Amino acid sequence: MGHLVEVIAKGLVDNPDEVTVNEIEGNQSLIIELKVAQEDMGKVIGKQGRIAKAIRTVVKAAATKQNKRVVVEIIQ
């Protein structure tokens, strides 16, 4: 899951080298923390959070196969 978020984020930003993804796994859930460069925050979040919502939707759809709950957090 983390790799999927990383690939999507690197395609959106101007500084792909500064994209980091951290996975925190629990019993029934998975938290994916996404960090990007400060100047790329707007590109990952999008207008009114539309891009962030789309990323979460894609990851949630991929997670249904594994019967896990996935939370994507964008960290400043």
N, CA, C and O atoms as CSV, one atom per row, in Angstrom:
chain,resi,resn,atom,element,x,y,z
A,1,MET,N,N,0.812,-1.196,0.000
A,1,MET,CA,C,0.000,0.000,0.000
A,1,MET,C,C,0.855,1.259,0.000
A,1,MET,O,O,0.574,2.212,-0.727
A,2,GLY,N,N,1.891,1.254,0.815
A,2,GLY,CA,C,2.757,2.414,0.899
A,2,GLY,C,C,3.426,2.733,-0.423
A,2,GLY,O,O,3.623,3.897,-0.775
A,3,HIS,N,N,3.774,1.680,-1.149
A,3,HIS,CA,C,4.421,1.878,-2.452
A,3,HIS,C,C,3.464,2.561,-3.424
A,3,HIS,O,O,3.880,3.412,-4.210
A,4,LEU,N,N,2.199,2.195,-3.376
A,4,LEU,CA,C,1.183,2.801,-4.232
A,4,LEU,C,C,1.081,4.304,-3.952
A,4,LEU,O,O,1.053,5.109,-4.883
A,5,VAL,N,N,1.026,4.676,-2.684
A,5,VAL,CA,C,0.949,6.089,-2.300
A,5,VAL,C,C,2.205,6.825,-2.756
A,5,VAL,O,O,2.127,7.954,-3.241
A,6,GLU,N,N,3.357,6.188,-2.600
A,6,GLU,CA,C,4.623,6.801,-3.000
A,6,GLU,C,C,4.667,7.068,-4.501
A,6,GLU,O,O,5.096,8.142,-4.921
A,7,VAL,N,N,4.237,6.124,-5.303
A,7,VAL,CA,C,4.244,6.284,-6.759
A,7,VAL,C,C,3.308,7.413,-7.179
A,7,VAL,O,O,3.658,8.224,-8.037
A,8,ILE,N,N,2.122,7.468,-6.579
A,8,ILE,CA,C,1.169,8.527,-6.907
A,8,ILE,C,C,1.745,9.888,-6.521
A,8,ILE,O,O,1.695,10.832,-7.310
A,9,ALA,N,N,2.288,9.990,-5.315
A,9,ALA,CA,C,2.810,11.268,-4.823
A,9,ALA,C,C,3.995,11.745,-5.656
A,9,ALA,O,O,4.089,12.931,-5.973
A,10,LYS,N,N,4.890,10.847,-6.011
A,10,LYS,CA,C,6.064,11.234,-6.799
A,10,LYS,C,C,5.664,11.747,-8.175
A,10,LYS,O,O,6.360,12.581,-8.755
A,11,GLY,N,N,4.558,11.259,-8.695
A,11,GLY,CA,C,4.066,11.733,-9.988
A,11,GLY,C,C,3.457,13.121,-9.920
A,11,GLY,O,O,3.334,13.794,-10.943
A,12,LEU,N,N,3.078,13.553,-8.743
A,12,LEU,CA,C,2.410,14.849,-8.577
A,12,LEU,C,C,3.362,15.999,-8.251
A,12,LEU,O,O,3.109,17.139,-8.638
A,13,VAL,N,N,4.441,15.711,-7.550
A,13,VAL,CA,C,5.278,16.771,-6.978
A,13,VAL,C,C,6.435,17.183,-7.890
A,13,VAL,O,O,6.784,16.482,-8.840
A,14,ASP,N,N,7.023,18.353,-7.568
A,14,ASP,CA,C,8.203,18.836,-8.298
A,14,ASP,C,C,9.491,18.260,-7.734
A,14,ASP,O,O,10.493,18.173,-8.444
A,15,ASN,N,N,9.476,17.860,-6.448
A,15,ASN,CA,C,10.665,17.305,-5.783
A,15,ASN,C,C,10.405,15.849,-5.368
A,15,ASN,O,O,10.179,15.584,-4.188
A,16,PRO,N,N,10.432,14.918,-6.303
A,16,PRO,CA,C,10.119,13.521,-5.958
A,16,PRO,C,C,11.104,12.885,-4.982
A,16,PRO,O,O,10.762,11.909,-4.314
A,17,ASP,N,N,12.329,13.427,-4.888
A,17,ASP,CA,C,13.312,12.872,-3.963
A,17,ASP,C,C,12.939,13.122,-2.508
A,17,ASP,O,O,13.413,12.414,-1.619
A,18,GLU,N,N,12.096,14.119,-2.252
A,18,GLU,CA,C,11.728,14.467,-0.887
A,18,GLU,C,C,10.435,13.786,-0.427
A,18,GLU,O,O,9.933,14.081,0.657
A,19,VAL,N,N,9.902,12.889,-1.237
A,19,VAL,CA,C,8.696,12.144,-0.854
A,19,VAL,C,C,9.102,10.970,0.026
A,19,VAL,O,O,9.922,10.142,-0.372
A,20,THR,N,N,8.525,10.899,1.228
A,20,THR,CA,C,8.767,9.754,2.105
A,20,THR,C,C,7.432,9.191,2.564
A,20,THR,O,O,6.486,9.930,2.839
A,21,VAL,N,N,7.377,7.880,2.639
A,21,VAL,CA,C,6.173,7.182,3.067
A,21,VAL,C,C,6.537,6.262,4.226
A,21,VAL,O,O,7.501,5.500,4.151
A,22,ASN,N,N,5.758,6.343,5.290
A,22,ASN,CA,C,5.979,5.517,6.469
A,22,ASN,C,C,4.706,4.722,6.742
A,22,ASN,O,O,3.617,5.294,6.790
A,23,GLU,N,N,4.833,3.423,6.919
A,23,GLU,CA,C,3.678,2.569,7.201
A,23,GLU,C,C,3.687,2.140,8.660
A,23,GLU,O,O,4.697,1.652,9.167
A,24,ILE,N,N,2.550,2.325,9.334
A,24,ILE,CA,C,2.387,1.865,10.712
A,24,ILE,C,C,1.255,0.838,10.679
A,24,ILE,O,O,0.103,1.174,10.404
A,25,GLU,N,N,1.605,-0.419,10.963
A,25,GLU,CA,C,0.630,-1.497,10.816
A,25,GLU,C,C,0.078,-1.938,12.165
A,25,GLU,O,O,0.820,-2.141,13.126
A,26,GLY,N,N,-1.241,-2.080,12.213
A,26,GLY,CA,C,-1.917,-2.600,13.391
A,26,GLY,C,C,-2.587,-3.918,13.047
A,26,GLY,O,O,-2.329,-4.491,11.989
A,27,ASN,N,N,-3.455,-4.408,13.944
A,27,ASN,CA,C,-4.135,-5.683,13.697
A,27,ASN,C,C,-5.096,-5.601,12.516
A,27,ASN,O,O,-5.034,-6.416,11.596
A,28,GLN,N,N,-5.981,-4.611,12.551
A,28,GLN,CA,C,-6.998,-4.484,11.511
A,28,GLN,C,C,-6.799,-3.259,10.633
A,28,GLN,O,O,-7.544,-3.059,9.675
A,29,SER,N,N,-5.807,-2.441,10.946
A,29,SER,CA,C,-5.660,-1.201,10.192
A,29,SER,C,C,-4.209,-0.949,9.801
A,29,SER,O,O,-3.281,-1.568,10.322
A,30,LEU,N,N,-4.049,-0.026,8.874
A,30,LEU,CA,C,-2.744,0.375,8.381
A,30,LEU,C,C,-2.768,1.884,8.227
A,30,LEU,O,O,-3.645,2.430,7.557
A,31,ILE,N,N,-1.810,2.561,8.845
A,31,ILE,CA,C,-1.703,4.010,8.716
A,31,ILE,C,C,-0.525,4.302,7.810
A,31,ILE,O,O,0.586,3.828,8.048
A,32,ILE,N,N,-0.768,5.082,6.771
A,32,ILE,CA,C,0.282,5.463,5.835
A,32,ILE,C,C,0.518,6.961,5.992
A,32,ILE,O,O,-0.375,7.773,5.752
A,33,GLU,N,N,1.735,7.313,6.401
A,33,GLU,CA,C,2.104,8.715,6.574
A,33,GLU,C,C,2.881,9.164,5.336
A,33,GLU,O,O,3.874,8.546,4.951
A,34,LEU,N,N,2.417,10.232,4.730
A,34,LEU,CA,C,3.043,10.768,3.522
A,34,LEU,C,C,3.641,12.133,3.836
A,34,LEU,O,O,2.944,13.032,4.307
A,35,LYS,N,N,4.940,12.282,3.572
A,35,LYS,CA,C,5.618,13.565,3.755
A,35,LYS,C,C,6.160,14.014,2.406
A,35,LYS,O,O,6.775,13.238,1.674
A,36,VAL,N,N,5.918,15.288,2.091
A,36,VAL,CA,C,6.458,15.878,0.865
A,36,VAL,C,C,7.105,17.209,1.229
A,36,VAL,O,O,6.933,17.698,2.345
A,37,ALA,N,N,7.847,17.798,0.292
A,37,ALA,CA,C,8.452,19.107,0.516
A,37,ALA,C,C,7.355,20.142,0.742
A,37,ALA,O,O,6.255,20.016,0.202
A,38,GLN,N,N,7.652,21.153,1.531
A,38,GLN,CA,C,6.662,22.172,1.893
A,38,GLN,C,C,6.043,22.825,0.652
A,38,GLN,O,O,4.838,23.074,0.622
A,39,GLU,N,N,6.853,23.099,-0.361
A,39,GLU,CA,C,6.329,23.760,-1.566
A,39,GLU,C,C,5.460,22.831,-2.418
A,39,GLU,O,O,4.751,23.297,-3.310
A,40,ASP,N,N,5.508,21.530,-2.152
A,40,ASP,CA,C,4.691,20.562,-2.903
A,40,ASP,C,C,3.385,20.195,-2.186
A,40,ASP,O,O,2.584,19.425,-2.716
A,41,MET,N,N,3.172,20.737,-0.995
A,41,MET,CA,C,1.969,20.389,-0.226
A,41,MET,C,C,0.688,20.653,-1.014
A,41,MET,O,O,-0.223,19.824,-1.023
A,42,GLY,N,N,0.621,21.792,-1.666
A,42,GLY,CA,C,-0.577,22.152,-2.428
A,42,GLY,C,C,-0.854,21.186,-3.570
A,42,GLY,O,O,-2.009,20.928,-3.907
A,43,LYS,N,N,0.200,20.659,-4.158
A,43,LYS,CA,C,0.022,19.725,-5.280
A,43,LYS,C,C,-0.532,18.387,-4.812
A,43,LYS,O,O,-1.276,17.730,-5.540
A,44,VAL,N,N,-0.170,17.984,-3.597
A,44,VAL,CA,C,-0.631,16.692,-3.073
A,44,VAL,C,C,-2.046,16.815,-2.498
A,44,VAL,O,O,-2.845,15.884,-2.599
A,45,ILE,N,N,-2.345,17.961,-1.901
A,45,ILE,CA,C,-3.668,18.149,-1.302
A,45,ILE,C,C,-4.690,18.557,-2.359
A,45,ILE,O,O,-5.807,18.041,-2.368
A,46,GLY,N,N,-4.325,19.469,-3.243
A,46,GLY,CA,C,-5.225,19.899,-4.302
A,46,GLY,C,C,-6.243,20.915,-3.815
A,46,GLY,O,O,-6.338,21.195,-2.620
A,47,LYS,N,N,-6.996,21.459,-4.748
A,47,LYS,CA,C,-8.022,22.438,-4.408
A,47,LYS,C,C,-9.122,21.763,-3.601
A,47,LYS,O,O,-9.693,20.758,-4.021
A,48,GLN,N,N,-9.403,22.324,-2.453
A,48,GLN,CA,C,-10.428,21.817,-1.529
A,48,GLN,C,C,-10.185,20.341,-1.163
A,48,GLN,O,O,-11.124,19.610,-0.847
A,49,GLY,N,N,-8.921,19.921,-1.210
A,49,GLY,CA,C,-8.575,18.564,-0.798
A,49,GLY,C,C,-8.957,17.470,-1.771
A,49,GLY,O,O,-9.017,16.298,-1.399
A,50,ARG,N,N,-9.213,17.837,-3.003
A,50,ARG,CA,C,-9.693,16.844,-3.982
A,50,ARG,C,C,-8.656,15.778,-4.313
A,50,ARG,O,O,-8.996,14.600,-4.417
A,51,ILE,N,N,-7.404,16.173,-4.479
A,51,ILE,CA,C,-6.371,15.188,-4.829
A,51,ILE,C,C,-6.106,14.259,-3.649
A,51,ILE,O,O,-5.948,13.052,-3.829
A,52,ALA,N,N,-6.057,14.823,-2.439
A,52,ALA,CA,C,-5.863,13.997,-1.242
A,52,ALA,C,C,-7.000,12.997,-1.099
A,52,ALA,O,O,-6.774,11.838,-0.749
A,53,LYS,N,N,-8.210,13.438,-1.367
A,53,LYS,CA,C,-9.373,12.547,-1.283
A,53,LYS,C,C,-9.288,11.438,-2.334
A,53,LYS,O,O,-9.646,10.291,-2.065
A,54,ALA,N,N,-8.816,11.784,-3.524
A,54,ALA,CA,C,-8.674,10.792,-4.591
A,54,ALA,C,C,-7.620,9.747,-4.233
A,54,ALA,O,O,-7.811,8.557,-4.487
A,55,ILE,N,N,-6.504,10.191,-3.641
A,55,ILE,CA,C,-5.461,9.256,-3.211
A,55,ILE,C,C,-6.035,8.297,-2.172
A,55,ILE,O,O,-5.813,7.088,-2.246
A,56,ARG,N,N,-6.774,8.840,-1.205
A,56,ARG,CA,C,-7.372,8.000,-0.159
A,56,ARG,C,C,-8.366,7.006,-0.751
A,56,ARG,O,O,-8.442,5.864,-0.296
A,57,THR,N,N,-9.122,7.425,-1.754
A,57,THR,CA,C,-10.106,6.543,-2.390
A,57,THR,C,C,-9.427,5.381,-3.101
A,57,THR,O,O,-9.871,4.238,-2.991
A,58,VAL,N,N,-8.351,5.669,-3.830
A,58,VAL,CA,C,-7.622,4.617,-4.557
A,58,VAL,C,C,-7.014,3.617,-3.575
A,58,VAL,O,O,-7.093,2.407,-3.789
A,59,VAL,N,N,-6.410,4.121,-2.505
A,59,VAL,CA,C,-5.779,3.243,-1.515
A,59,VAL,C,C,-6.834,2.408,-0.796
A,59,VAL,O,O,-6.616,1.228,-0.524
A,60,LYS,N,N,-7.967,3.014,-0.492
A,60,LYS,CA,C,-9.054,2.285,0.180
A,60,LYS,C,C,-9.569,1.155,-0.707
A,60,LYS,O,O,-9.851,0.058,-0.227
A,61,ALA,N,N,-9.688,1.432,-2.000
A,61,ALA,CA,C,-10.141,0.401,-2.940
A,61,ALA,C,C,-9.140,-0.744,-3.016
A,61,ALA,O,O,-9.535,-1.908,-3.080
A,62,ALA,N,N,-7.854,-0.428,-3.008
A,62,ALA,CA,C,-6.825,-1.475,-3.064
A,62,ALA,C,C,-6.792,-2.269,-1.762
A,62,ALA,O,O,-6.445,-3.450,-1.772
A,63,ALA,N,N,-7.144,-1.643,-0.647
A,63,ALA,CA,C,-7.082,-2.305,0.660
A,63,ALA,C,C,-8.243,-3.257,0.899
A,63,ALA,O,O,-8.152,-4.127,1.766
A,64,THR,N,N,-9.322,-3.117,0.157
A,64,THR,CA,C,-10.471,-3.991,0.383
A,64,THR,C,C,-10.136,-5.455,0.089
A,64,THR,O,O,-10.743,-6.355,0.669
A,65,LYS,N,N,-9.184,-5.697,-0.798
A,65,LYS,CA,C,-8.769,-7.074,-1.091
A,65,LYS,C,C,-8.135,-7.731,0.127
A,65,LYS,O,O,-8.253,-8.940,0.322
A,66,GLN,N,N,-7.460,-6.924,0.951
A,66,GLN,CA,C,-6.759,-7.453,2.120
A,66,GLN,C,C,-7.593,-7.360,3.395
A,66,GLN,O,O,-7.113,-7.699,4.476
A,67,ASN,N,N,-8.840,-6.904,3.273
A,67,ASN,CA,C,-9.734,-6.736,4.424
A,67,ASN,C,C,-9.096,-5.909,5.534
A,67,ASN,O,O,-9.197,-6.243,6.714
A,68,LYS,N,N,-8.442,-4.828,5.135
A,68,LYS,CA,C,-7.809,-3.931,6.104
A,68,LYS,C,C,-8.376,-2.531,5.936
A,68,LYS,O,O,-8.838,-2.147,4.861
A,69,ARG,N,N,-8.327,-1.785,7.026
A,69,ARG,CA,C,-8.734,-0.385,7.005
A,69,ARG,C,C,-7.459,0.438,6.861
A,69,ARG,O,O,-6.523,0.287,7.646
A,70,VAL,N,N,-7.427,1.304,5.860
A,70,VAL,CA,C,-6.226,2.088,5.596
A,70,VAL,C,C,-6.525,3.574,5.784
A,70,VAL,O,O,-7.531,4.087,5.294
A,71,VAL,N,N,-5.631,4.250,6.501
A,71,VAL,CA,C,-5.740,5.686,6.711
A,71,VAL,C,C,-4.500,6.337,6.109
A,71,VAL,O,O,-3.374,5.961,6.434
A,72,VAL,N,N,-4.711,7.317,5.231
A,72,VAL,CA,C,-3.589,8.044,4.633
A,72,VAL,C,C,-3.529,9.420,5.290
A,72,VAL,O,O,-4.479,10.199,5.221
A,73,GLU,N,N,-2.398,9.701,5.927
A,73,GLU,CA,C,-2.189,10.997,6.570
A,73,GLU,C,C,-1.105,11.756,5.831
A,73,GLU,O,O,-0.031,11.221,5.557
A,74,ILE,N,N,-1.396,13.011,5.511
A,74,ILE,CA,C,-0.411,13.862,4.863
A,74,ILE,C,C,0.194,14.756,5.939
A,74,ILE,O,O,-0.502,15.576,6.537
A,75,ILE,N,N,1.485,14.596,6.181
A,75,ILE,CA,C,2.167,15.268,7.277
A,75,ILE,C,C,3.011,16.419,6.755
A,75,ILE,O,O,3.701,16.291,5.744
A,76,GLN,N,N,2.948,17.544,7.457
A,76,GLN,CA,C,3.726,18.724,7.052
A,76,GLN,C,C,5.141,18.642,7.579
A,76,GLN,O,O,5.942,19.546,7.339
